[in-house]
Amino acid sequence: MAMSLFETERLVGRRITLDDVPAMLAVYGNAESMRYVGDSRPLPEEACRYWVEVTDKSFERRGYGMIALEEKGTGDVIGFAGVVHPGQQEQAEVKYAIRKDRWGEGFATEAVRGLVAHARSAWGVGSMIATVFPENDASQNVLAKAGFTRAEDRSNDDGTTTRVWCLS
C-alpha cells in the first residue's frame, strides 16, 4: 500500500509505486496528452518504470517528488502531480498531468491546490514555479486558479518558448 500524503475533496495524493505503471501509461503514453509535455512524445513503459525509480530517489534526497492522484471512492489513478527539480534546477517546479478522459472536470486545479498546500506545510517548499507551452491555455488557467502568476517567457535552445509561472 502506497503512503497517502494529502487529500482534497475528490482526490488522494500518494506515493507512486511500480503498480502505477499502467496508470502512468494511460496518462504519459497518450499522444494527445503529451503534446504539451517535454519533447511531446508519448512515454513507453520502460520510461514510466524509470520515473518510479527517479521519484523514489527524489523522495530519498529531498523528501518530495511526483505523486499519484487517486479519485476518492473509486481508487482509480486519474493523474500525477508533484514538486521536482528538472535537470537539478534550483527552483522547485510543480508538474501535473491528468488522464485525458478526465480533462475538464477540475481535477488539475484541485490537485495543484492540494499539492501546493502540502508542499508548503509538510515539505517546507516555499516558492515554486511551473512551466508550460505558451499554447497550453488550459494549463495556464489551472495555474492562475491555483494562485500562480505569469512571470516570464524563456527561449529554449531548440527555438521554442516556455512560459514560466511563479508562486511566492
The 8 nearest C-alpha neighbors of each residue, nearest first, counted from 0:
[[1, 2, 16, 3, 14, 13, 18, 15],
 [2, 0, 14, 13, 3, 16, 15, 4],
 [1, 3, 14, 13, 4, 0, 15, 12],
 [4, 2, 13, 12, 5, 1, 14, 11],
 [3, 5, 13, 12, 2, 6, 14, 11],
 [6, 4, 12, 11, 3, 117, 7, 13],
 [7, 5, 11, 10, 12, 8, 113, 4],
 [6, 8, 10, 9, 113, 11, 5, 109],
 [7, 9, 10, 6, 109, 71, 11, 113],
 [10, 8, 71, 7, 70, 11, 6, 106],
 [11, 9, 70, 7, 71, 69, 6, 8],
 [10, 12, 6, 69, 68, 5, 13, 71],
 [13, 11, 68, 5, 4, 67, 3, 6],
 [12, 14, 3, 4, 67, 66, 2, 11],
 [15, 13, 66, 2, 1, 67, 16, 3],
 [14, 16, 66, 67, 19, 13, 51, 1],
 [17, 15, 18, 19, 51, 14, 1, 20],
 [16, 18, 19, 20, 51, 48, 15, 52],
 [17, 19, 16, 20, 21, 15, 22, 48],
 [20, 18, 22, 17, 16, 21, 23, 15],
 [19, 21, 23, 22, 17, 18, 47, 24],
 [22, 20, 24, 23, 19, 25, 18, 44],
 [23, 21, 25, 19, 24, 20, 76, 26],
 [24, 22, 20, 26, 25, 21, 27, 19],
 [23, 25, 28, 21, 27, 22, 26, 20],
 [24, 26, 22, 23, 28, 27, 29, 21],
 [27, 25, 98, 23, 24, 28, 29, 97],
 [26, 28, 24, 29, 42, 23, 41, 25],
 [27, 29, 41, 24, 42, 25, 26, 43],
 [28, 30, 32, 27, 31, 41, 26, 33],
 [31, 29, 33, 41, 32, 34, 28, 40],
 [30, 32, 34, 33, 29, 99, 35, 41],
 [33, 31, 29, 30, 34, 99, 26, 27],
 [32, 34, 36, 39, 30, 35, 31, 41],
 [33, 35, 39, 31, 32, 36, 30, 40],
 [36, 34, 33, 39, 132, 37, 135, 32],
 [37, 35, 33, 39, 34, 38, 40, 32],
 [38, 36, 39, 35, 40, 33, 34, 132],
 [37, 39, 40, 36, 34, 35, 33, 41],
 [40, 38, 34, 33, 36, 37, 35, 41],
 [41, 39, 38, 33, 42, 30, 34, 37],
 [42, 40, 28, 30, 27, 29, 33, 43],
 [41, 43, 28, 27, 46, 40, 44, 47],
 [42, 44, 46, 45, 28, 41, 47, 24],
 [43, 45, 47, 46, 48, 24, 42, 20],
 [46, 44, 48, 47, 43, 49, 42, 50],
 [45, 47, 49, 48, 44, 43, 42, 50],
 [48, 46, 50, 44, 49, 45, 20, 23],
 [49, 47, 45, 51, 46, 50, 20, 44],
 [48, 50, 46, 52, 47, 51, 45, 53],
 [51, 49, 53, 47, 52, 48, 54, 46],
 [50, 52, 54, 48, 49, 53, 55, 16],
 [53, 51, 55, 49, 50, 54, 56, 48],
 [54, 52, 50, 56, 55, 51, 57, 49],
 [55, 53, 57, 51, 56, 52, 64, 65],
 [54, 56, 52, 58, 57, 53, 51, 59],
 [57, 55, 59, 53, 54, 58, 60, 52],
 [56, 58, 54, 60, 59, 55, 64, 61],
 [57, 59, 62, 63, 55, 61, 56, 60],
 [60, 58, 56, 57, 62, 61, 55, 63],
 [61, 59, 57, 58, 56, 62, 63, 55],
 [62, 60, 58, 63, 57, 59, 64, 56],
 [61, 63, 58, 59, 60, 122, 57, 64],
 [64, 62, 58, 61, 57, 82, 122, 65],
 [65, 63, 82, 81, 83, 57, 54, 58],
 [64, 66, 81, 80, 54, 82, 79, 83],
 [65, 67, 14, 15, 80, 13, 81, 79],
 [68, 66, 79, 15, 13, 12, 14, 78],
 [67, 69, 12, 78, 79, 76, 11, 77],
 [70, 68, 76, 11, 75, 74, 10, 77],
 [69, 71, 10, 74, 75, 73, 9, 76],
 [72, 70, 10, 9, 73, 74, 69, 11],
 [71, 73, 74, 70, 9, 75, 69, 10],
 [72, 74, 75, 71, 70, 69, 76, 10],
 [73, 75, 70, 69, 71, 72, 76, 11],
 [76, 74, 69, 73, 70, 77, 71, 68],
 [77, 75, 69, 68, 78, 22, 70, 74],
 [78, 76, 98, 97, 75, 68, 69, 70],
 [79, 77, 97, 68, 98, 96, 76, 67],
 [78, 80, 67, 68, 96, 95, 66, 97],
 [81, 79, 95, 94, 66, 65, 96, 67],
 [80, 82, 65, 64, 94, 66, 93, 83],
 [81, 83, 93, 64, 92, 91, 65, 94],
 [84, 82, 92, 64, 91, 85, 81, 93],
 [83, 85, 87, 88, 91, 92, 86, 90],
 [86, 84, 87, 88, 83, 92, 91, 89],
 [85, 87, 88, 84, 89, 83, 90, 92],
 [88, 86, 84, 85, 89, 83, 90, 91],
 [89, 87, 84, 86, 90, 85, 91, 92],
 [88, 90, 87, 91, 84, 85, 86, 92],
 [91, 89, 88, 92, 127, 84, 128, 126],
 [92, 90, 127, 84, 83, 82, 128, 89],
 [91, 93, 128, 83, 129, 82, 127, 84],
 [94, 92, 82, 129, 81, 128, 83, 127],
 [95, 93, 80, 81, 82, 92, 129, 96],
 [96, 94, 80, 79, 81, 93, 97, 107],
 [95, 97, 79, 78, 80, 98, 26, 94],
 [96, 98, 78, 77, 99, 107, 79, 26],
 [99, 97, 26, 77, 78, 101, 100, 25],
 [100, 98, 102, 101, 97, 32, 26, 29],
 [99, 101, 98, 102, 97, 77, 103, 26],
 [102, 100, 99, 98, 104, 103, 97, 77],
 [103, 101, 99, 104, 100, 97, 98, 105],
 [102, 104, 105, 101, 106, 107, 100, 137],
 [105, 103, 106, 102, 101, 107, 108, 100],
 [106, 104, 108, 107, 103, 109, 102, 141],
 [105, 107, 109, 108, 104, 110, 97, 102],
 [108, 106, 110, 109, 105, 111, 97, 141],
 [107, 109, 141, 111, 110, 106, 105, 112],
 [110, 108, 106, 112, 107, 111, 113, 105],
 [109, 111, 107, 113, 108, 112, 106, 114],
 [112, 110, 114, 108, 113, 109, 115, 107],
 [111, 113, 109, 115, 145, 114, 110, 108],
 [114, 112, 110, 116, 111, 115, 7, 109],
 [113, 115, 111, 117, 112, 116, 110, 118],
 [116, 114, 118, 112, 117, 113, 111, 119],
 [117, 115, 113, 119, 114, 118, 120, 112],
 [116, 118, 114, 120, 119, 115, 121, 113],
 [119, 117, 122, 115, 124, 116, 121, 120],
 [118, 120, 124, 123, 116, 117, 125, 122],
 [119, 121, 117, 118, 123, 122, 116, 124],
 [122, 120, 117, 118, 123, 119, 124, 116],
 [121, 123, 118, 124, 119, 120, 63, 62],
 [124, 122, 119, 121, 120, 118, 125, 117],
 [125, 123, 119, 118, 122, 126, 127, 91],
 [126, 124, 119, 123, 127, 167, 118, 166],
 [125, 127, 167, 166, 124, 128, 91, 165],
 [128, 126, 91, 166, 92, 165, 90, 125],
 [127, 129, 165, 92, 164, 166, 93, 91],
 [130, 128, 93, 164, 92, 163, 165, 94],
 [129, 131, 163, 162, 164, 161, 128, 132],
 [132, 130, 162, 161, 133, 135, 163, 129],
 [131, 133, 161, 134, 135, 35, 162, 160],
 [134, 132, 135, 162, 131, 161, 160, 136],
 [135, 133, 132, 136, 131, 35, 137, 139],
 [136, 134, 132, 133, 137, 138, 139, 131],
 [135, 137, 139, 138, 134, 140, 133, 132],
 [138, 136, 140, 139, 135, 141, 134, 103],
 [139, 137, 141, 140, 136, 135, 142, 131],
 [138, 140, 136, 142, 141, 137, 143, 135],
 [139, 141, 143, 137, 138, 142, 136, 144],
 [142, 140, 138, 108, 144, 139, 143, 145],
 [141, 143, 145, 139, 147, 140, 144, 138],
 [142, 144, 147, 140, 146, 145, 141, 148],
 [145, 143, 141, 142, 146, 140, 108, 147],
 [146, 144, 142, 143, 112, 147, 141, 108],
 [147, 145, 143, 144, 142, 148, 166, 112],
 [146, 148, 166, 143, 165, 142, 164, 145],
 [149, 147, 164, 165, 150, 143, 166, 146],
 [148, 150, 164, 163, 151, 165, 147, 162],
 [149, 151, 164, 163, 165, 148, 152, 162],
 [152, 150, 163, 162, 149, 153, 164, 161],
 [151, 153, 162, 161, 163, 160, 154, 150],
 [154, 152, 161, 160, 162, 155, 151, 163],
 [153, 155, 160, 159, 161, 158, 152, 156],
 [154, 156, 159, 157, 158, 160, 153, 161],
 [155, 157, 158, 154, 159, 160, 153, 161],
 [156, 158, 155, 159, 154, 160, 38, 161],
 [159, 157, 155, 156, 154, 160, 161, 153],
 [160, 158, 155, 157, 154, 161, 156, 153],
 [161, 159, 154, 153, 155, 152, 162, 158],
 [160, 162, 153, 132, 152, 131, 130, 163],
 [161, 163, 152, 131, 130, 133, 132, 151],
 [164, 162, 130, 151, 150, 129, 152, 149],
 [163, 165, 149, 129, 150, 148, 128, 147],
 [166, 164, 128, 147, 148, 127, 150, 167],
 [165, 167, 147, 127, 126, 128, 148, 146],
 [166, 126, 165, 127, 125, 147, 128, 148]]
